[in-house]
Each structure stands twice: as C-alpha cells, then as structure tokens.
Amino acid sequence: MRHHRPGPSVVPLYLAGFTTAFGALSDRIGAKPVVVGGLVAFVLASLLGVLSPAPLVLALARLGQGAAASAFSPASSSAVARLVGKERLGRAFGRYGAWKSLGYVEGPLLGVALATLWNIQVVYAALALLGACAAVWVAVAMPALEVLPRRRYTLADLVRQTTERGFLVPTLLLAACTAILGVAVGFLPLLATRLGLPPLLGAAAIAVLALTSTLLQPVTGACGTGAASAPGSAAPSASPWPARPCSPSRSHRTR
C-alpha cells in the first residue's frame, strides 16, 4: 500500500484548484447560483456513496463532495462579507466560522453512530438529505446579490495584495488551524482504530478540537470588529491583532 501514500498530499491541490475556479465563477455570475449549484453537486456526490460501499466508489464520492464544497465555501464567504458590511465583518465571520466548526463537532459523532448502528451507506444518505435541505433553504432564503463590476488586476497587484501583512498573517494562521483540524479529522479515527479503541472515541477527539474552535471564533471575530471600529484606530489591514481588549468594562470589573 506504499504507492497510495502520496494521495493525501494531492487532494488539497486538487481542491485548491476548484476553489480558485469557483471563486472566479462566483464573481462573474453571483454567489447564490454557485452556492446552490455546489450544494446540488454535493447531494449527487453523496448519492454515489449510497449506491455502493466499494472503496473506489466511496473515494470518488468523497472527491465529489470536496469539489462541491470548493464551490459553495468561497461563495458563501463572499456573500457573508457583502451582506454584513465592513463594520460588522469580524463579528459576522466569527459567527460564520463557529457554525462551520459546529459541523465538525456533530459530524464525526453522528457519522460514527450511523455507521455503527447501520452502515456507511446510511451516512451518505444522511449527507445527501442534509445537502438537499440546505440547497432548498439557500434557494428560498438567501437574497440574490448583484454582480459587482470587476476591475482589472495585474500579476503585480496580486503579489502586492497577497503579501501585505494585514492579509498574510491572518491567512497563514487560518491555514495552520485548518491544517491541524484537517489532520485530526483524517488521522485521529485511524489512530483510535489501530490502538484498538472504539471508533466513537476518535470522533470524540475531533469533536473536542472543533468545539474549541466553535467557542473561540465568535470571540475572536468580536475582538477584530471592535478594534477595527475603534475611534482613532489604524485601518483594518494594518494589523490583524486588536489594539485593545474586546470589553474594557469587563476587565475593570474583574480588578
């Protein structure tokens, strides 16, 4: 099985290409069609896993789910940014990230429970059902945002913007946290199995990490929003760190 080991390092590159492409598509046609289309593609990929529990079929289903998530994830982030405005951006993204992390808390536990009580095909059926419900909800409740006029960017503009400290530092931190959670999701259940532990214990370990992220993201987002909107503070891109405590009144009460 050694020749299969490079696989995990190839998959992120595969998904990164889809994320870039779907992000550009969202700029052209709007966020809502991309979000709905990504959710529909996720349902179809999940149904592939319902058809057969063969490893190859499940691997294709997972790749399809990842590609679909690459569509609705950047489009959803773009929609959040436009709907809330700059003044509430940090708080909104903190809550948005917390809800996403909550999926990492519940998902492994529910997935292991369904697979233990029934089989892996029931897990994919549940994913298809949830994806279909989310697609209908977005189609009905999400407002259609008009496509913004695009300005022409050169390669020099891209390099300059992506190397600014205000963008680079929080992006690297987010990438590191995502990588840690990704490794945990992939390997903690495997480690628990190799140690002869119940699969639910590996899922619970993932849930603990995700729960920590869920609790911290709204607080971090509120800090960023407060610092960015504080009178006399620097521009939001100047530093990713809040210039002062989130709630000075609370700190005075504790003294």
Backbone torsions as a table, in degrees:
resi	resn	phi	psi	omega
1	MET	NA	5.0	-176.6
2	ARG	-64.9	-31.0	-176.9
3	HIS	-71.0	-7.8	177.7
4	HIS	-91.7	-8.0	-172.2
5	ARG	-66.0	-32.6	178.8
6	PRO	-66.4	-10.9	-175.6
7	GLY	-52.9	-52.1	-176.5
8	PRO	-58.2	-28.5	180.0
9	SER	-79.6	-19.6	179.1
10	VAL	-83.1	-35.6	-175.9
11	VAL	-59.1	-45.9	178.8
12	PRO	-59.7	-35.7	177.7
13	LEU	-66.4	-39.3	177.2
14	TYR	-60.2	-46.9	-178.3
15	LEU	-71.6	-33.6	178.6
16	ALA	-62.9	-38.4	177.1
17	GLY	-63.4	-41.2	177.4
18	PHE	-65.6	-40.6	-179.9
19	THR	-60.1	-44.1	178.8
20	THR	-62.9	-44.7	-178.6
21	ALA	-64.9	-44.4	-178.6
22	PHE	-72.4	-29.7	174.2
23	GLY	-63.1	-41.9	177.0
24	ALA	-66.2	-38.1	178.1
25	LEU	-64.3	-38.1	177.9
26	SER	-62.0	-37.2	177.5
27	ASP	-66.5	-28.3	-175.9
28	ARG	-85.5	-42.3	-172.5
29	ILE	-113.4	-6.0	-179.1
30	GLY	104.2	158.8	-174.1
31	ALA	-75.0	-39.6	-173.2
32	LYS	-60.7	-48.0	178.6
33	PRO	-60.5	-34.9	-179.6
34	VAL	-71.2	-40.6	178.4
35	VAL	-63.0	-48.9	-179.8
36	VAL	-63.6	-44.9	178.9
37	GLY	-62.2	-39.5	177.6
38	GLY	-64.5	-39.5	178.5
39	LEU	-67.2	-38.9	177.0
40	VAL	-64.0	-42.7	177.2
41	ALA	-62.7	-35.8	177.2
42	PHE	-63.7	-40.5	178.3
43	VAL	-62.6	-45.4	-179.1
44	LEU	-63.8	-40.7	177.8
45	ALA	-65.5	-37.4	178.4
46	SER	-66.3	-38.5	178.4
47	LEU	-63.6	-28.3	175.4
48	LEU	-61.8	-38.3	177.4
49	GLY	-71.3	-21.6	177.6
50	VAL	-73.7	-30.8	-173.8
51	LEU	-67.6	-39.2	-174.8
52	SER	-152.3	140.3	176.2
53	PRO	-89.5	13.0	179.9
54	ALA	-63.0	140.2	-177.4
55	PRO	-54.9	-41.0	-179.2
56	LEU	-65.1	-42.0	179.5
57	VAL	-64.5	-42.5	178.9
58	LEU	-65.9	-36.5	177.6
59	ALA	-64.7	-41.6	177.5
60	LEU	-65.6	-38.1	177.6
61	ALA	-62.7	-42.1	179.9
62	ARG	-66.7	-39.3	176.7
63	LEU	-63.8	-40.2	177.2
64	GLY	-64.7	-40.4	177.3
65	GLN	-63.6	-40.7	179.1
66	GLY	-64.8	-41.5	177.6
67	ALA	-64.1	-39.3	178.4
68	ALA	-65.0	-41.8	177.5
69	ALA	-63.5	-31.6	176.7
70	SER	-65.2	-20.4	177.5
71	ALA	-82.2	-53.5	-172.7
72	PHE	-83.3	-17.0	-178.6
73	SER	-69.0	-54.9	179.4
74	PRO	-66.9	-33.5	178.8
75	ALA	-65.8	-38.1	177.8
76	SER	-65.1	-42.9	178.7
77	SER	-61.6	-42.1	178.5
78	SER	-62.8	-40.3	179.8
79	ALA	-65.8	-40.9	177.7
80	VAL	-59.7	-45.3	-178.4
81	ALA	-61.5	-39.2	-178.2
82	ARG	-77.7	-32.7	-176.2
83	LEU	-74.2	-34.8	-173.6
84	VAL	-93.6	-23.7	-177.6
85	GLY	83.5	167.7	-173.9
86	LYS	-67.5	-33.8	-173.6
87	GLU	-67.1	-30.9	-178.2
88	ARG	-111.2	18.2	-172.2
89	LEU	-64.0	-46.9	-177.9
90	GLY	-62.6	-46.3	180.0
91	ARG	-63.9	-40.7	-178.3
92	ALA	-66.5	-42.8	179.9
93	PHE	-70.9	-29.0	174.4
94	GLY	-63.1	-44.5	178.1
95	ARG	-68.8	-39.8	178.4
96	TYR	-60.7	-45.8	178.1
97	GLY	-65.9	-33.6	179.3
98	ALA	-65.6	-41.5	178.4
99	TRP	-65.4	-37.7	177.4
100	LYS	-65.5	-42.3	179.5
101	SER	-65.8	-30.3	178.0
102	LEU	-61.6	-29.9	174.9
103	GLY	-64.3	-35.9	176.0
104	TYR	-69.0	-25.8	177.4
105	VAL	-73.6	-50.2	-174.2
106	GLU	-82.5	-35.0	-173.6
107	GLY	-56.9	-54.4	-179.8
108	PRO	-60.9	-39.7	-179.3
109	LEU	-65.9	-45.8	179.4
110	LEU	-67.5	-39.3	-179.7
111	GLY	-62.7	-46.4	178.7
112	VAL	-64.4	-40.0	179.8
113	ALA	-63.1	-44.8	-179.9
114	LEU	-66.1	-41.4	-179.8
115	ALA	-67.8	-32.8	-179.8
116	THR	-74.7	-43.0	-178.2
117	LEU	-74.0	-37.0	-178.6
118	TRP	-123.4	-100.8	178.4
119	ASN	-159.5	178.1	-175.1
120	ILE	-66.8	-28.1	179.8
121	GLN	-66.5	-30.8	176.1
122	VAL	-66.4	-34.8	177.1
123	VAL	-61.2	-46.6	-179.9
124	TYR	-67.9	-33.1	175.4
125	ALA	-64.2	-41.2	177.5
126	ALA	-64.4	-39.2	178.0
127	LEU	-64.5	-40.8	178.4
128	ALA	-63.5	-41.0	179.7
129	LEU	-65.2	-45.5	178.8
130	LEU	-63.3	-41.9	178.3
131	GLY	-62.7	-40.4	178.7
132	ALA	-65.0	-42.1	177.8
133	CYS	-62.7	-41.9	179.4
134	ALA	-65.4	-39.1	179.7
135	ALA	-63.3	-43.8	178.8
136	VAL	-64.9	-42.0	-179.5
137	TRP	-61.6	-46.4	179.9
138	VAL	-64.0	-43.0	-178.9
139	ALA	-60.9	-33.5	-177.0
140	VAL	-88.2	-43.0	-168.1
141	ALA	-97.1	-27.4	-175.1
142	MET	-78.3	127.8	177.8
143	PRO	-69.7	148.4	177.7
144	ALA	-82.4	115.8	-178.7
145	LEU	-91.4	133.0	-179.4
146	GLU	-67.9	149.5	-179.8
147	VAL	-74.6	127.3	-179.6
148	LEU	-79.1	147.2	176.1
149	PRO	-63.0	137.7	-176.5
150	ARG	-95.0	135.1	173.3
151	ARG	-97.1	151.1	-177.2
152	ARG	-78.2	127.1	178.4
153	TYR	-111.4	139.0	174.5
154	THR	-98.1	169.4	177.8
155	LEU	-62.3	-35.2	178.2
156	ALA	-64.6	-39.0	176.8
157	ASP	-62.5	-42.1	-180.0
158	LEU	-62.9	-44.9	179.9
159	VAL	-64.3	-42.0	-178.7
160	ARG	-64.4	-44.8	-176.9
161	GLN	-69.9	-38.0	-177.0
162	THR	-79.7	-10.1	177.6
163	THR	-105.5	1.6	175.4
164	GLU	-68.3	141.9	-175.5
165	ARG	-59.9	-39.6	-178.6
166	GLY	-62.6	-24.2	177.0
167	PHE	-97.4	-41.2	-170.8
168	LEU	-69.4	-45.0	-175.3
169	VAL	-64.5	-53.4	179.0
170	PRO	-65.2	-30.7	178.7
171	THR	-66.8	-42.5	178.3
172	LEU	-65.7	-38.3	177.1
173	LEU	-64.3	-43.5	178.8
174	LEU	-63.8	-40.8	179.3
175	ALA	-63.4	-40.5	179.7
176	ALA	-65.0	-44.1	179.3
177	CYS	-64.7	-40.8	178.6
178	THR	-64.2	-39.8	179.1
179	ALA	-63.9	-41.2	178.9
180	ILE	-62.7	-46.1	-179.9
181	LEU	-66.6	-36.1	178.1
182	GLY	-64.7	-42.2	177.0
183	VAL	-63.9	-40.2	179.6
184	ALA	-63.1	-44.7	-179.7
185	VAL	-61.8	-37.8	-176.2
186	GLY	-80.6	-35.4	-167.4
187	PHE	-114.6	-20.4	178.2
188	LEU	-63.8	-43.4	175.4
189	PRO	-62.4	-37.7	177.6
190	LEU	-64.5	-41.8	179.1
191	LEU	-63.5	-41.8	178.4
192	ALA	-62.2	-39.1	179.8
193	THR	-66.4	-42.8	-179.4
194	ARG	-66.4	-28.6	178.1
195	LEU	-85.2	0.7	-179.7
196	GLY	75.9	21.9	-179.7
197	LEU	-91.8	159.2	177.2
198	PRO	-62.4	140.7	179.1
199	PRO	-56.7	-31.5	-179.2
200	LEU	-63.5	-27.7	179.4
201	LEU	-69.0	-40.0	175.4
202	GLY	-63.2	-40.4	177.6
203	ALA	-65.8	-36.1	179.2
204	ALA	-66.3	-35.7	177.5
205	ALA	-63.2	-41.2	176.0
206	ILE	-62.8	-41.7	-178.2
207	ALA	-62.1	-36.4	179.3
208	VAL	-64.0	-45.3	178.1
209	LEU	-61.7	-45.9	-178.3
210	ALA	-66.6	-36.3	178.8
211	LEU	-64.4	-38.6	175.7
212	THR	-59.5	-44.5	177.7
213	SER	-63.6	-40.5	-179.6
214	THR	-61.3	-40.2	-177.4
215	LEU	-76.0	-32.1	-174.3
216	LEU	-84.7	-30.2	-172.7
217	GLN	-63.9	-43.4	176.9
218	PRO	-62.3	-37.1	179.2
219	VAL	-65.5	-45.1	179.6
220	THR	-63.8	-41.3	178.6
221	GLY	-63.8	-39.1	178.0
222	ALA	-65.1	-37.6	177.3
223	CYS	-63.0	-44.9	-179.4
224	GLY	-64.1	-40.1	179.0
225	THR	-65.5	-41.9	-179.8
226	GLY	-64.2	-40.3	-179.3
227	ALA	-69.0	-38.6	-177.8
228	ALA	-69.1	-31.3	-176.5
229	SER	-96.8	1.3	-178.2
230	ALA	-68.2	139.3	179.6
231	PRO	-62.2	133.3	177.7
232	GLY	78.7	1.9	-179.6
233	SER	-79.7	164.3	-179.3
234	ALA	-73.1	170.0	177.5
235	ALA	-63.5	151.7	-177.3
236	PRO	-57.4	-30.5	-178.1
237	SER	-79.4	-7.1	-177.3
238	ALA	-72.5	-34.6	-179.5
239	SER	-157.7	139.5	177.9
240	PRO	-80.2	-7.7	-175.2
241	TRP	-96.7	139.7	177.8
242	PRO	-65.5	141.2	-176.3
243	ALA	-78.7	-16.5	-179.4
244	ARG	-151.8	167.1	-179.6
245	PRO	-58.9	153.5	-176.6
246	CYS	-63.7	-43.2	-176.0
247	SER	-130.4	86.2	-178.8
248	PRO	-57.6	-33.0	-177.9
249	SER	-63.5	-36.2	-179.9
250	ARG	-68.0	-38.3	-179.2
251	SER	-66.2	-32.3	178.2
252	HIS	-70.5	-33.2	-178.7
253	ARG	-68.6	-30.1	-176.9
254	THR	-80.6	-11.8	-178.9
255	ARG	-77.3	NA	NA
